[in-house]
Amino acid sequence: MRDLIIQLPDRTTAKPERKPMSLPPGRTATFGYRRRGERLTVTGDGAHINLVVGRVTSESGYWTLSNFSAVDPYVVENLNDRSEYVKVRPGRRAAPILFELARVVVPGNHGPQGFHVLAPPPRMVDPVDMLPPSTASFASLNEQRKYFAVLVALCEPRLRGGSPVGVPTVAEIVERLRPLPEFCDVTRDAVNYHISYLARGKLRPYLDQDGESGRVRWKREALAAAALRYEIVRESHLSLLPGPPSHEHHQRAGSPPV
């Protein structure tokens, strides 16, 4: 597949429509509204759109998004990794997007609206040019140690598509890990120790030290952000935790505390 595929949600079910739009490299699709207050529309030639709000262009190996709004950013969510998203600032033209499966979200009169984009597989480096597995990685962490399970628990809400702002509290991490045999008697002090060990030692070079002063939650927020940014913790690491958390716990951990 070389073409970029764009799918609008169905009017009633919000699921992708049956007839997607196909864009070969170099072609552009325009999106906007026929009339104010109507649902978002995407066309290949801009016909029947009176209020154009943006454009998508298919390129070789990536695609671009143009934001015609003067005040609102557009958000591109990576549907393959819910912790990743890109904001395209107002007035930005042809912002390059590398996500293979994405959802573009734009403001609407009745709440946010959007569409899905399916890009061709990316071009990869020839296997003979790949570095050997022994090459140094961002951080040398032992995935079998307790501190790594604590780090995964910190990242879990974002990996499962929760809020990019909130992080679990120490008490929530204790509750989340306690079903594991090695954490059956875990305490808050023990979790705090592992968090401090990571922040002051293993991951210190990757943390933004400017945010430390005056913020009790700084270590947890900084560790989760760094671990996800550098892919030290990935979705596959969720298998180190007990079964998926309850809906109540997930909502609580994925929202910023008041």
PyMOL commands that set and color helices and strands:
alter all, ss='L'
color gray80, all
select helices_A, chain A and resi 127-129+146-159+170-177+181-183+188-202+204-206+209-211+218-229+235-240+247-253
alter helices_A, ss='H'
color red, helices_A
select strands_A, chain A and resi 4-7+21-23+28-33+41-43+51-58+63-67+74-78+85-88+95-97+101-106+113-118
alter strands_A, ss='S'
color yellow, strands_A
deselect
rebuild
show_as cartoon
